[in-house]
Amino acid sequence: MTTAAPSPAASPSPAPKLTQGSIMRHVVVMTATGSIGLMAIFVVDFLNLFYIALLGQQELAAAIGYAGTLLFFVVSLCIGLTIAATAVVSRALGARRRDEARRLATSSLVFAAAVTFALTVLTLPLLSPILTLFGAEGRTHDIAWRFLLIVMPTTPLLGLGMAMSGLLRATGDARRAMYVTLAGGVLAAVCDPLFIFGFGLGVDGAAIVSVLARLALVAIGLNGCVRVHNLLAPPNWRAALADARPLAGIAVPAILANIATPFGNAVVTAAVARHGDPAVAGYAVIGRIIPLAFGVIFALTGSIGPILGQNFGAQRFDRVRRTIIDSVIFMLCYCTATWIALILLREPIVRLFGASGEGADLIRFFCIYVAGLWVFVGAMFVGNAAFNNLGFPTWSTMLNWGRATAGTVPFAWIGAAYFGARGVIAGQALGAVVFGIVGVIAALRVVDQLAAHDRRGARDLIPEVGPQVPPFSSDKAATALDWTDPEQTTKS
C-alpha cells in the first residue's frame, strides 16, 4: 500500500525570521521602517492642514486643527489595536503554530473592525458637542463637523489598515508593513492639491482624500497579508470571540498608555503658559521639533514588538534579553546623534520658526541641555514593548501614567518655581530618567523570571488560544512569575 505524502500543513514550519540572525540588525530595520510607517499616518493630517492653510482662510485651517485633535485620539486607539495584533500573532509564529497564527490574525482584524465600528457609531452623534468642548464655534465649528462627518465613518478602514501593518511586522516583513501606511501618505501628497485646489472642494476635498488614503491602507495591507504571506484564515466567529479576550488584554492597556503622553504634555503646557506668550510660542516650536527629531522613539514600541514576540514564542529568552539590551544601545546611539544635530542646528531652527526673546532662548535651551535626555524616554518605550509582548501590558500602562503624573507634575512645577519656563521642560525630561531606568530594569527582570520558569519545565506560558482553551492573558503569565517562591510552577 502506498503511503500518502504528508500534507504541507502537516510539515514543520520554517524557523520564524526574527528568531534567527543579528538582533541588532532586526532592531535597526524594524524600527527604521516602523518609524517611517507611523509618521506616514500623521503626514495625511499634516498635508491636509498645510494645503488648507494655503487657501488663506483662518477658519478653514482652524477647522482642520480641531478635527485633528479628535483624530489624534482615534489614531491612538488604532495604535493600541495594532500592538495587540502584533503581539499575539508574533508569539504564535515564534512558537511555530502557523494555523493558530493565521486564526489569530483574522481574529485581530475582526476585533479591530468591531472596536472601531463601535467607536464610530458612538462618536458620530456627538461630533458637534465634542467640537464645542474643544472650543470650536461658528463657521469653524460647522466646517470641522462636516470634515469629520466624511472621515469618521471610515475609522474601521484605518483600524484594519494599521492592524494589517502590524500583522506584516509580526512576520518580520518590515518593508511591506511600511508600505501599508506609507501608501496613505503618498496618496495624500498627490491627491490633496488636486481635490482641494483643482476640483475646488476645499476642506471637503481634504476629507475625501483622507478616505481614499484609508482605502489604500486596506488594499496594500490585504495584498501583503493574503497574497504574499497567506496570513489570514477563513473567519471563525466562535474563535474570534474567544480570541477577543487576549487581544483586549493587550489593546486596552496599550491605548491607556498612549493617552498618558498628551496628558503629561497638557500639564507642561499649563505650566509654561504662566510665563507668557513668548514662552508658549517657544514650547510650541519644541512640540514640532520632537516628533520630527524623535519619531523613531515613538515607533519603537510597535517596531521591536515582533522581535520580542517571535523569540518569546520560540522560548529563546537569550534573544529576548538581547533584544531589550540592543534596543537600548540603538536608542543611545540614535539620541546622541540627534542631540548633536539639534545643538548644531539650534540657530537655524530659531530662524526657521521666527522665534525671538524668551521663546528663542527656550528652544536653544531644549536643543543644548534637554534633548539628550530623550534617550530615557526611548528606554521607557523599550520597557513598554517588552511588557506588551511578554504578557504584562498593564505594566506598560502603569509605567506611562507614572511618568505622566509622578514623573511630570512635581518635576515640572518645582522647575517652574525655581527656573521659570526652562525649569518646566527640564523637569519633565528629568522625570523621564527615573521611569526609563525603572522600565528597562523591570523588563530584564521579567525576562529572567520567565526564563527561570521555562527551565523548570513549565512551558505553558503561551497556551494555544481557541474556543475550547482559555485564552492567553497577562494574568496567566503573571501567575508564572513568582517573585517570592522560586519553586512555584504554573498549573495548566
Secondary structure, DSSP 8 states (H G I E B T S, - for coil): -------GGGS-----GGGSS-HHHHHHHHHHHHHHHHHHHHHHHHHHHHHHHTTT-HHHHHHHHHHHHHHHHHHHHHHHHHHHHHHHHHHHHHTT-HHHHHHHHHHHHHHHHHHHHHHHHHHGGGHHHHHHHHT--HHHHHHHHHHHHHHGGGHHHHHHHHHHHHHHHHHT-HHHHHHHHHHHHHHHHHHHHIIIIIS--THHHHHHHHHHHHHHHHHHHHIIIIIIT-------HHHHHHHHHHHHHHHHHHHHHHHHHHHHHHHHHHHHHTT-HHHHHHHHHHHHHHHHHSHHHHHHHHHSHHHHHHHHHTT-HHHHHHHHHHHHHHHHHHHHHHHHHHHHHHHHHHHHTT--HHHHHHHHHIIIIIGGGHHHHHHHHHHHHHHHHHT-HHHHHHHHHHHHTTTTHHHHHHHHHHHHHHHHHHHHHHHHHHHHHHHHHHHHHHHHHHHHHHHTT---SS---BTTB----HHHHHHH--SS-TT-----
